[in-house]
């Protein structure tokens, strides 16, 4: 995939393959997700996901035409991105919430930019109207990246998440992708 929507940034990951995920990618996707469950405030889950739960998640994304992308180097999955329904209520059907997770050793090498750019492009193609990101307020790197892609802070929620024995604030960021 091309990086046409990406602002200038770190180009260290330019030769990697970005593509739609397949069922054979689910173990790698799940491994990355579960790392963040145990080690990060990026995910407010407390329990790791089973491969069965990840498979159901993937099938729901496929059935609803929601993009799931992976960044690979050969067979290794280095990161992934997805757009999920923001709400089950029908009036929100053109609004998606994004997720991007990267192997810790590949963070800050431009991979997040590439995945975000590709995800925005996929959502434009699928004719979504708005994208949301819900980010822990102290996750300055993600907030900065989203701002580079024209996401604006739409609001903040105080102490709505709880993990690692502390209350967490979140920032809601939004980008309109279809005029």
SULNOR-V657650 format. One record per pair of residues at least 4 apart in sequence whose C-alpha atoms are under 8 Angstrom apart, sorted by sequence separation. I is the first residue (numbers start at 1). J is the second residue. If there is no record, write none. Layout:
[[I & J] [I & J]]
This chain:
[[21 & 25] [22 & 26] [25 & 29] [26 & 30] [27 & 31] [28 & 32] [29 & 33] [30 & 34] [31 & 35] [32 & 36] [33 & 37] [34 & 38] [35 & 39] [36 & 40] [37 & 41] [49 & 53] [50 & 54] [51 & 55] [52 & 56] [53 & 57] [54 & 58] [55 & 59] [56 & 60] [57 & 61] [58 & 62] [59 & 63] [60 & 64] [61 & 65] [62 & 66] [72 & 76] [73 & 77] [88 & 92] [89 & 93] [102 & 106] [103 & 107] [107 & 111] [108 & 112] [110 & 114] [111 & 115] [112 & 116] [113 & 117] [114 & 118] [115 & 119] [116 & 120] [117 & 121] [118 & 122] [119 & 123] [120 & 124] [121 & 125] [122 & 126] [123 & 127] [124 & 128] [135 & 139] [139 & 143] [140 & 144] [141 & 145] [142 & 146] [143 & 147] [144 & 148] [145 & 149] [146 & 150] [147 & 151] [162 & 166] [163 & 167] [21 & 26] [35 & 40] [36 & 41] [37 & 42] [49 & 54] [61 & 66] [62 & 67] [72 & 77] [73 & 78] [87 & 92] [88 & 93] [102 & 107] [106 & 111] [107 & 112] [123 & 128] [124 & 129] [146 & 151] [147 & 152] [162 & 167] [163 & 168] [36 & 42] [37 & 43] [61 & 67] [71 & 77] [72 & 78] [86 & 92] [87 & 93] [146 & 152] [161 & 167] [162 & 168] [36 & 43] [37 & 44] [61 & 68] [70 & 77] [71 & 78] [72 & 79] [85 & 92] [86 & 93] [135 & 142] [160 & 167] [161 & 168] [37 & 45] [38 & 46] [70 & 78] [71 & 79] [85 & 93] [135 & 143] [159 & 167] [160 & 168] [161 & 169] [37 & 46] [38 & 47] [70 & 79] [71 & 80] [86 & 95] [102 & 111] [159 & 168] [160 & 169] [161 & 170] [37 & 47] [38 & 48] [58 & 68] [70 & 80] [85 & 95] [86 & 96] [102 & 112] [158 & 168] [159 & 169] [160 & 170] [37 & 48] [69 & 80] [70 & 81] [85 & 96] [86 & 97] [101 & 112] [158 & 169] [159 & 170] [68 & 80] [69 & 81] [84 & 96] [85 & 97] [100 & 112] [157 & 169] [158 & 170] [68 & 81] [69 & 82] [83 & 96] [84 & 97] [156 & 169] [157 & 170] [34 & 48] [68 & 82] [83 & 97] [84 & 98] [156 & 170] [157 & 171] [33 & 48] [34 & 49] [67 & 82] [68 & 83] [83 & 98] [84 & 99] [100 & 115] [156 & 171] [157 & 172] [1 & 17] [33 & 49] [66 & 82] [67 & 83] [82 & 98] [83 & 99] [100 & 116] [155 & 171] [156 & 172] [1 & 18] [66 & 83] [67 & 84] [81 & 98] [82 & 99] [154 & 171] [155 & 172] [1 & 19] [66 & 84] [81 & 99] [82 & 100] [153 & 171] [154 & 172] [155 & 173] [30 & 49] [66 & 85] [81 & 100] [153 & 172] [154 & 173] [30 & 50] [80 & 100] [81 & 101] [153 & 173] [154 & 174] [30 & 51] [79 & 100] [80 & 101] [152 & 173] [153 & 174] [79 & 101] [80 & 102] [151 & 173] [152 & 174] [61 & 84] [79 & 102] [151 & 174] [152 & 175] [27 & 51] [30 & 54] [78 & 102] [79 & 103] [151 & 175] [26 & 51] [78 & 103] [150 & 175] [146 & 173] [26 & 54] [78 & 106] [26 & 55] [137 & 168] [138 & 169] [23 & 55] [26 & 58] [79 & 111] [96 & 128] [113 & 145] [117 & 149] [136 & 168] [137 & 169] [94 & 127] [95 & 128] [98 & 131] [136 & 169] [137 & 170] [81 & 115] [94 & 128] [95 & 129] [96 & 130] [97 & 131] [98 & 132] [99 & 133] [136 & 170] [137 & 171] [23 & 58] [80 & 115] [81 & 116] [94 & 129] [95 & 130] [96 & 131] [97 & 132] [98 & 133] [135 & 170] [136 & 171] [79 & 115] [83 & 119] [94 & 130] [95 & 131] [96 & 132] [97 & 133] [134 & 170] [135 & 171] [82 & 119] [95 & 132] [97 & 134] [134 & 171] [135 & 172] [81 & 119] [134 & 172] [135 & 173] [133 & 172] [134 & 173] [71 & 111] [83 & 123] [132 & 172] [133 & 173] [132 & 173] [133 & 174] [132 & 174] [131 & 174] [132 & 175] [71 & 115] [130 & 174] [131 & 175] [25 & 70] [70 & 115] [130 & 175] [131 & 176] [69 & 115] [86 & 132] [130 & 176] [131 & 177] [20 & 67] [21 & 68] [32 & 79] [129 & 176] [130 & 177] [20 & 68] [21 & 69] [28 & 76] [29 & 77] [129 & 177] [130 & 178] [20 & 69] [21 & 70] [28 & 77] [69 & 118] [128 & 177] [129 & 178] [19 & 69] [20 & 70] [29 & 79] [69 & 119] [128 & 178] [129 & 179] [18 & 69] [19 & 70] [29 & 80] [127 & 178] [18 & 70] [19 & 71] [25 & 77] [67 & 119] [18 & 71] [124 & 177] [17 & 71] [18 & 72] [123 & 177] [124 & 178] [16 & 71] [17 & 72] [67 & 122] [16 & 72] [17 & 73] [67 & 123] [16 & 73] [120 & 177] [65 & 126] [33 & 101] [32 & 101] [32 & 102] [32 & 103] [42 & 135] [42 & 136] [41 & 136] [13 & 109] [14 & 110] [12 & 109] [13 & 110] [18 & 115] [42 & 139] [10 & 108] [11 & 109] [12 & 110] [13 & 111] [10 & 109] [11 & 110] [12 & 111] [10 & 110] [18 & 118] [9 & 110] [9 & 113] [6 & 113] [6 & 114] [3 & 114] [6 & 117] [5 & 117] [4 & 117] [5 & 118] [3 & 117] [3 & 118] [5 & 120] [2 & 118] [5 & 121] [1 & 118] [44 & 161] [46 & 163] [44 & 162] [45 & 163] [44 & 163] [41 & 163] [7 & 148] [7 & 149] [6 & 149] [5 & 149]]
